[in-house]
Amino acid sequence: MSTIRLRISALLDRLQPSETAILIATAIAVGAGTGLGTVLFIKLIALVQQVFFESGVSSLSFLGRGLFILAPLIGGLLAGPVISFFAKEAKGHGVPEVMQAIALRGGRIRPRVVVAKVIASALCIGSGGSAGREGPIVQVGAALGSTIGQWLHLSEARLRNLIACGAAAGIAATFNAPIAGVVFAMEIILGELHLGDLGNVIIAAVSASTVARIFLGDHPAFVIPNYGVKTPWEVLLYALLGMLAALTAVGFIRLLYWFEDRFDHWRFPDALKPAVGGLLLGGLAFVYPMVLRQTQGLPLHANLPEVFGTGFGTIESALMGTLPFGLLLALVFLKPLATSFTLGSGNSGGVFAPALFIGAALGGAFGRIVEIIAPGATAGPGAFAVVGMAAV
């Protein structure tokens, strides 16, 4: 690393580029690097999932659905030491840690966070952990931006800008949404809008999105039918759904923080706490499909519990309006619990995807009720699922 830094410094001394040129080049580097990191992260999650639920099924077929208990337990056992002994900052959601680095450490994030966050989060999500990939990749992008800024001995203000570049790049790459990445970075990470920062953030987001599209294809994160508003009073129903979504979001946040507090104060080795959370999650995933009579048999990898992983497949089904009311309503309560088990115990992953999941389930269930009361009067449960996603 020191050799690379010396070569970069020597090159800059020879070329004498302007500060603007340096910042644009670093924004492109942060964006492209975060885009490549996103591709690697997504591929690694898929590999871990394949090992646990496809390769693992062939060697542990005697366990049957008991593998749903074992997989997140093993994932926690593997991820816990990575977090505890290599980079404690890799614990949790990712975004709060980035904001803390800006507020308390002048934008300085250790380079090792990049590696630890990718490995720990891939182990968590791939083994069934109920978490999203956006928080980790935001932290990875922010850490990459901070590392490059520290190599170049940039000021704290420039470090903040590069962290925002990395955060925007992470959202842009993982969701194929560069505009959303820019808005997220300016509103959440920086908390204020400076035109001097905006240009670099846009460059980084576009760079990351371009790299991700090259390797992953140009596809939207979710396929949403072309829903419309049938009658004016339908808007009132969306407003009511918004209020329910607010209450649901508050409940989710409080539940997650409650579990975080309980695990933080528990006198138990930190490296093993994610395994305990994984065991709780596995027990939940094993039991609730039987209670709801949702078990579908083999192959297991094609019938994973809805609360496992990011839940993007279930979100797609909710957006299409194909899920039954009972399952949707149950998932409104089960997903927050599963995510609290996973992240509250100190495992690594994001909360944005679970929030989208909960919102889609809530909206879909609400839409089913409306459909029963007034058949054909609205756009359908899928439209309410879209609104629920946005609201939660």
C-alpha positions in Angstrom: 0.0 0.0 0.0 2.8 2.4 0.9 4.5 1.7 -2.4 1.3 2.5 -4.3 0.9 5.7 -2.4 4.5 6.8 -3.1 4.0 6.2 -6.8 0.8 8.2 -6.9 2.5 11.0 -5.0 5.4 11.0 -7.4 3.0 11.0 -10.4 1.1 14.0 -9.0 4.3 15.9 -8.3 5.4 15.4 -11.9 2.0 16.2 -13.6 1.0 19.1 -11.2 -2.7 18.7 -11.9 -5.2 21.2 -10.6 -7.2 20.4 -7.5 -10.4 20.1 -9.5 -8.8 17.5 -11.8 -7.6 15.5 -8.8 -11.1 15.5 -7.2 -12.7 14.5 -10.5 -10.2 11.7 -10.9 -10.7 10.5 -7.4 -14.5 10.6 -7.7 -14.2 8.4 -10.8 -11.8 6.0 -9.0 -14.1 5.8 -6.0 -17.2 5.2 -8.1 -15.5 2.6 -10.4 -14.0 0.8 -7.4 -17.3 0.7 -5.5 -19.0 -0.6 -8.6 -16.5 -3.4 -8.9 -16.8 -4.0 -5.1 -20.6 -4.3 -5.6 -20.2 -6.8 -8.3 -17.8 -8.9 -6.2 -20.1 -8.6 -3.2 -23.2 -9.8 -5.1 -21.3 -12.7 -6.6 -19.9 -13.6 -3.2 -23.4 -13.7 -1.7 -24.6 -16.0 -4.5 -21.5 -18.2 -3.9 -22.1 -18.5 -0.2 -25.8 -19.2 -0.7 -24.9 -21.9 -3.2 -22.5 -23.5 -0.7 -25.1 -23.5 2.1 -28.3 -24.4 0.3 -27.2 -26.3 -2.9 -23.9 -27.9 -2.1 -24.9 -28.2 1.5 -28.1 -29.9 0.6 -26.4 -32.7 -1.2 -24.1 -33.5 1.8 -26.6 -32.8 4.6 -29.8 -34.1 2.9 -30.6 -36.1 6.0 -31.3 -32.8 7.9 -34.1 -31.8 5.5 -35.6 -28.5 6.5 -33.4 -28.6 9.6 -30.7 -27.1 7.4 -32.6 -23.8 7.8 -31.6 -23.9 11.4 -28.0 -24.9 10.8 -27.2 -22.5 8.0 -27.6 -19.1 9.7 -26.0 -20.6 12.8 -22.9 -21.5 10.9 -23.0 -18.2 9.0 -22.9 -16.4 12.3 -20.1 -18.5 13.6 -18.0 -17.6 10.6 -19.0 -13.9 10.4 -18.7 -13.2 14.1 -14.9 -13.6 14.4 -14.3 -11.5 11.2 -16.2 -8.6 12.8 -14.9 -9.1 16.4 -11.2 -9.6 15.6 -10.6 -7.9 12.3 -12.8 -4.8 12.2 -15.5 -4.1 14.8 -16.8 -1.3 12.5 -18.2 -4.0 10.2 -20.8 -4.8 12.8 -24.4 -3.7 12.1 -26.1 -1.7 9.4 -23.2 0.2 7.8 -24.8 3.6 7.3 -24.6 4.7 11.0 -21.0 3.7 11.2 -20.3 6.0 8.1 -22.1 8.9 9.7 -20.2 8.3 12.9 -16.9 8.4 11.1 -17.8 11.8 9.5 -19.0 13.3 12.8 -16.4 12.0 15.2 -13.3 11.0 13.3 -13.0 13.6 10.6 -14.1 11.1 7.9 -11.3 8.6 8.6 -12.3 5.0 8.1 -9.8 2.1 8.3 -9.0 0.4 5.0 -9.6 -3.0 6.5 -13.3 -2.2 6.9 -13.7 -2.8 3.1 -12.6 -6.4 3.3 -14.2 -7.2 6.7 -17.6 -5.7 5.6 -17.7 -7.6 2.3 -16.8 -11.0 3.8 -18.9 -10.7 7.0 -22.0 -9.4 5.1 -21.7 -12.0 2.4 -21.5 -14.8 5.0 -24.5 -13.3 6.9 -26.8 -12.8 3.9 -25.7 -15.8 1.9 -26.3 -18.2 4.9 -29.9 -16.8 5.3 -29.3 -13.8 7.5 -32.3 -11.3 7.2 -30.4 -8.2 6.0 -29.8 -6.1 2.9 -26.8 -5.6 0.9 -27.1 -1.8 0.4 -25.8 -0.8 3.9 -22.7 -2.9 3.6 -21.9 -1.6 0.1 -22.5 2.0 1.3 -19.9 1.4 4.0 -17.5 -0.3 1.6 -17.8 2.6 -0.8 -17.4 5.2 2.0 -14.3 3.3 3.3 -12.8 3.2 -0.1 -13.3 7.0 -0.6 -11.9 7.7 2.9 -8.9 5.4 2.2 -8.1 7.2 -1.1 -8.5 10.6 0.5 -6.1 9.6 3.3 -3.5 8.3 0.8 -3.6 11.7 -0.9 -3.5 13.6 2.4 -6.7 15.5 1.6 -8.4 17.8 4.1 -11.4 16.7 6.2 -13.8 18.5 4.0 -12.5 16.6 1.0 -12.6 13.3 2.9 -16.3 14.0 3.7 -16.9 14.6 0.0 -15.2 11.3 -1.0 -17.1 9.4 1.6 -20.3 10.8 0.1 -19.0 9.8 -3.3 -18.5 6.2 -2.1 -22.0 6.1 -0.4 -23.7 7.4 -3.6 -21.7 4.9 -5.7 -22.8 2.0 -3.4 -26.5 2.8 -3.8 -26.2 3.5 -7.5 -24.4 0.2 -8.2 -26.5 -2.1 -6.0 -29.9 -0.7 -7.1 -28.9 0.5 -10.6 -30.1 3.9 -9.4 -27.5 6.7 -9.7 -30.0 9.5 -9.0 -31.2 7.7 -5.8 -27.5 7.3 -4.8 -26.9 11.0 -5.1 -30.0 12.0 -3.1 -29.1 9.4 -0.4 -25.5 10.7 -0.1 -26.4 14.4 0.1 -29.4 14.0 2.4 -28.4 11.1 4.7 -24.6 11.0 4.7 -23.7 14.7 4.4 -27.1 16.1 5.7 -26.7 19.2 3.6 -26.4 20.3 0.0 -23.3 22.1 -1.2 -23.0 22.6 -5.0 -19.2 22.1 -4.7 -19.8 18.5 -3.4 -22.6 17.7 -5.7 -20.6 17.4 -8.9 -18.2 14.8 -7.6 -21.0 12.8 -6.0 -22.8 12.7 -9.4 -19.6 11.6 -11.2 -19.0 8.8 -8.6 -22.6 7.5 -8.8 -22.6 7.4 -12.6 -19.2 5.7 -12.7 -20.4 3.0 -10.2 -23.6 2.5 -12.0 -21.8 2.1 -15.4 -19.4 -0.5 -14.0 -22.2 -2.5 -12.4 -24.2 -2.4 -15.6 -21.2 -3.8 -17.6 -21.0 -6.8 -15.3 -24.5 -7.3 -14.1 -26.6 -5.9 -16.9 -28.9 -2.9 -17.2 -31.9 -4.2 -15.2 -34.1 -2.3 -12.7 -33.9 -3.5 -9.1 -37.6 -4.4 -9.3 -40.0 -5.0 -12.1 -43.2 -3.0 -11.3 -46.3 -3.2 -13.4 -47.7 0.0 -14.8 -50.2 0.8 -12.0 -52.5 3.8 -12.0 -55.1 5.5 -9.9 -58.6 4.4 -10.8 -60.6 6.8 -8.6 -59.7 9.9 -6.7 -60.8 8.5 -3.4 -58.1 5.8 -3.8 -55.6 8.4 -2.8 -57.2 8.6 0.7 -56.5 4.9 1.0 -52.9 5.5 0.2 -52.7 8.2 2.9 -54.2 5.7 5.4 -51.6 3.1 4.3 -48.9 5.8 4.8 -49.9 6.3 8.4 -49.9 2.5 9.0 -46.5 2.3 7.4 -45.2 5.0 9.8 -46.4 3.1 12.8 -44.9 -0.1 11.4 -41.5 1.6 10.7 -41.4 2.9 14.3 -42.1 -0.5 15.6 -39.4 -2.1 13.5 -36.8 0.5 14.6 -37.7 0.1 18.3 -37.6 -3.7 18.0 -34.2 -3.7 16.3 -32.8 -1.3 18.9 -34.2 -3.3 21.7 -32.4 -6.5 20.5 -29.2 -4.5 19.9 -29.3 -3.2 23.5 -30.0 -6.7 24.9 -27.1 -8.3 23.0 -24.7 -5.4 23.7 -25.3 -5.8 27.5 -25.2 -9.6 27.4 -22.0 -10.9 29.0 -21.2 -13.3 26.2 -18.2 -13.4 23.7 -18.9 -10.9 21.0 -17.6 -13.2 18.3 -20.3 -15.8 19.1 -23.3 -13.4 19.4 -24.1 -13.5 15.7 -24.3 -17.3 15.9 -26.9 -16.9 18.6 -28.9 -14.5 16.4 -28.5 -17.0 13.6 -29.9 -19.8 15.8 -32.9 -17.7 16.7 -33.5 -16.8 13.0 -33.1 -20.5 12.0 -35.7 -21.5 14.6 -38.1 -18.9 13.3 -37.5 -19.9 9.7 -38.1 -23.6 10.6 -41.3 -23.1 12.5 -43.4 -20.4 10.8 -43.8 -22.1 7.3 -45.3 -25.1 9.1 -47.6 -22.9 11.1 -48.7 -21.0 8.0 -48.7 -24.3 6.0 -46.3 -22.8 3.5 -43.8 -25.6 3.3 -43.2 -26.7 -0.3 -40.6 -29.5 0.1 -37.6 -30.0 -2.1 -35.4 -28.6 -3.6 -34.6 -26.5 -0.5 -32.6 -23.9 -2.4 -35.8 -23.1 -4.5 -38.0 -22.9 -1.4 -36.0 -20.9 1.1 -38.1 -19.2 3.9 -39.3 -15.7 2.9 -37.5 -14.1 5.9 -34.1 -15.3 4.7 -31.7 -13.0 2.9 -32.7 -9.8 1.2 -36.1 -11.0 0.3 -36.1 -9.5 -3.2 -38.0 -12.4 -4.7 -40.8 -12.0 -2.2 -40.9 -8.3 -2.8 -41.3 -9.0 -6.6 -44.2 -11.3 -5.8 -45.8 -8.7 -3.6 -45.5 -6.1 -6.3 -47.1 -8.4 -8.8 -50.0 -9.0 -6.3 -49.6 -12.8 -6.2 -49.1 -13.4 -2.5 -52.0 -14.5 -0.3 -53.2 -12.2 2.5 -52.3 -14.6 5.4 -48.6 -14.8 4.3 -48.4 -11.0 3.7 -49.8 -10.2 7.1 -47.6 -12.7 8.8 -44.5 -11.3 7.1 -45.2 -7.8 8.3 -44.4 -9.1 11.8 -41.9 -11.9 11.0 -39.5 -9.9 8.9 -38.8 -7.3 11.6 -38.2 -10.1 14.1 -35.9 -12.0 11.7 -33.9 -8.8 10.9 -33.7 -7.9 14.6 -32.4 -11.4 15.4 -29.8 -11.0 12.6 -28.5 -7.5 13.1 -29.4 -7.0 16.7 -27.0 -9.8 17.6 -24.1 -8.0 15.9 -24.1 -9.6 12.5 -23.4 -7.5 9.4 -25.9 -6.3 6.8 -28.3 -3.5 5.8 -31.8 -2.5 6.9 -33.0 -0.8 3.7 -33.9 -4.1 2.0 -35.8 -5.4 5.0 -37.6 -2.0 5.2 -38.7 -2.4 1.6 -39.8 -6.0 2.3 -41.9 -4.9 5.3 -43.4 -2.1 3.3 -44.3 -4.3 0.4 -45.9 -6.9 2.7 -47.8 -4.3 4.6 -49.1 -2.7 1.4 -49.9 -6.0 -0.2 -51.9 -7.1 2.9 -53.7 -3.7 3.0 -54.5 -4.0 -0.7 -56.0 -7.5 -0.2 -58.4 -6.1 2.4 -59.4 -3.2 0.1 -59.9 -5.7 -2.7 -62.3 -7.8 -0.5 -64.3 -4.7 0.5 -64.4 -3.0 -2.9 -63.5 -5.5 -5.7 -62.0 -3.9 -8.8 -62.3 -0.4 -7.4 -58.5 0.1 -7.1 -55.4 -0.8 -9.0 -55.0 -3.9 -6.8 -52.7 -5.2 -4.0 -49.6 -4.8 -6.1 -50.1 -1.0 -6.3 -50.5 -0.8 -2.5 -47.3 -2.8 -2.2 -45.4 -0.2 -4.2 -46.8 2.6 -1.9 -46.0 0.6 1.2 -42.4 0.1 0.0 -42.0 3.8 -0.4 -43.7 4.7 2.9 -41.8 2.3 5.3 
